[in-house]
């Protein structure tokens, strides 16, 4: 079964070992720009005044991502230096998409990105975005097909404009509908 979560729901989740040791909490999700998959989590201490831990949790070391916590086998799952979370100079992407305009390749502005929707599972990846429209409504737009992400814009196929959901419960059907449509249409340039 596919489960979708907002990236903001994953941030601040505790990171806990299988023996119950509290290692911190998720601060940020770092996505691979070329695949949309989660590369790692940066971590912060727990509590109101806790700052960054300068440690990261690579996705390959996550035992499970549940509704209440991120589980790891033990503390060795964490890496001591968080520089691997930053995109290299030659690596594309790495930009924060929150606040970016989401537009179709045909030039229609769909709104502003307020959150990412993550498809959880073996290889969690960005499955769509929560977008605030010009009418100040929040909708969930799935992404499929060629998607271009920069710090200023997210460009999606034109068909994306006709596939949205009002909540995570309807998001899976919207995503499947978009994928089916793109499979049966000629590819966009």
Residue pairs with C-beta under 8 A, 6 or more apart in sequence:
2 119
2 120
2 121
2 172
3 119
3 120
3 121
4 117
4 118
4 119
4 120
4 127
4 168
4 171
4 172
5 117
5 118
5 120
5 168
6 115
6 116
6 117
6 118
6 130
6 168
7 29
7 115
7 116
7 117
7 118
8 115
10 26
10 29
10 41
10 65
10 70
10 118
11 26
11 27
11 28
11 29
12 25
12 26
13 25
13 26
13 68
13 69
13 70
14 22
14 24
14 25
14 46
14 68
14 69
14 70
15 22
15 23
15 24
15 25
15 26
15 41
15 43
15 57
15 69
15 70
15 72
15 78
16 22
16 23
16 69
16 70
16 71
16 72
17 23
17 71
17 72
17 73
17 74
17 75
18 63
18 71
18 72
18 73
18 74
19 74
21 74
21 75
22 46
23 43
23 72
23 75
23 78
24 43
24 44
24 45
24 46
24 50
24 53
24 55
25 43
25 44
25 45
25 46
25 50
26 41
26 42
26 43
26 44
26 57
26 70
27 41
27 42
27 43
27 44
27 52
27 53
28 41
28 42
28 85
29 38
29 41
29 116
29 118
30 38
30 39
30 40
30 41
30 42
30 56
30 85
31 37
31 38
31 39
31 93
31 116
31 125
31 126
32 38
32 39
32 93
33 87
33 91
33 92
33 93
33 94
33 95
33 149
34 92
34 93
35 125
36 125
36 126
36 143
36 147
37 59
37 123
37 124
37 125
38 59
38 118
38 124
38 125
39 58
39 59
39 85
40 56
40 57
40 58
40 59
40 84
40 85
41 56
41 57
41 59
41 62
41 70
42 52
42 55
42 56
42 82
42 85
43 52
43 53
43 55
43 56
43 57
43 78
43 82
44 50
44 51
44 52
44 53
45 51
45 52
45 53
52 82
53 82
54 80
54 81
54 82
55 78
55 79
55 80
55 81
55 82
56 78
56 79
56 81
56 82
56 84
56 85
57 70
57 72
57 77
57 78
57 79
58 77
58 79
58 84
59 124
61 72
61 73
61 77
61 78
62 70
62 71
62 72
62 77
63 71
63 72
63 73
63 77
64 70
64 71
65 71
65 120
65 124
72 78
86 94
87 93
87 94
93 149
93 150
95 149
95 150
95 151
96 151
97 113
97 116
97 129
97 149
97 151
97 154
98 113
98 114
98 115
99 112
99 113
100 112
100 113
100 149
100 150
100 151
100 152
100 153
100 154
101 109
101 111
101 112
101 113
101 152
101 153
101 154
102 109
102 110
102 111
102 112
102 113
102 129
102 131
102 141
102 153
102 154
102 156
103 109
103 110
103 153
103 154
103 155
103 156
104 110
104 155
104 156
104 157
104 158
104 160
104 161
105 155
105 156
105 157
105 158
105 188
105 189
106 158
108 158
108 161
109 134
110 131
110 133
110 141
110 156
110 160
110 161
111 131
111 132
111 133
111 134
111 139
112 131
112 132
113 129
113 130
113 131
113 154
114 129
114 130
114 131
114 132
114 138
115 129
115 130
116 126
116 128
116 129
116 130
117 126
117 127
117 128
117 129
117 130
117 140
117 142
117 168
117 171
118 124
118 125
118 126
118 127
119 125
119 126
119 127
126 143
127 142
127 143
127 171
127 175
128 140
128 141
128 142
128 143
128 171
128 174
128 175
129 140
129 141
129 143
129 154
130 138
130 139
130 140
131 138
131 139
131 140
131 141
132 138
133 139
139 164
139 165
139 166
140 164
140 165
140 166
140 167
140 168
140 170
140 171
140 174
141 156
141 160
141 163
141 164
141 174
142 160
142 163
142 164
142 165
142 171
142 174
142 175
142 178
142 179
143 154
143 156
143 160
144 157
144 160
144 175
144 178
144 179
144 182
145 156
145 157
145 159
145 182
145 187
145 188
146 157
146 187
146 188
147 154
147 155
147 156
147 157
148 154
148 155
149 155
157 182
157 188
158 188
159 178
159 181
159 182
159 185
160 178
162 181
163 174
163 175
163 177
163 178
163 181
164 174
165 171
165 173
165 174
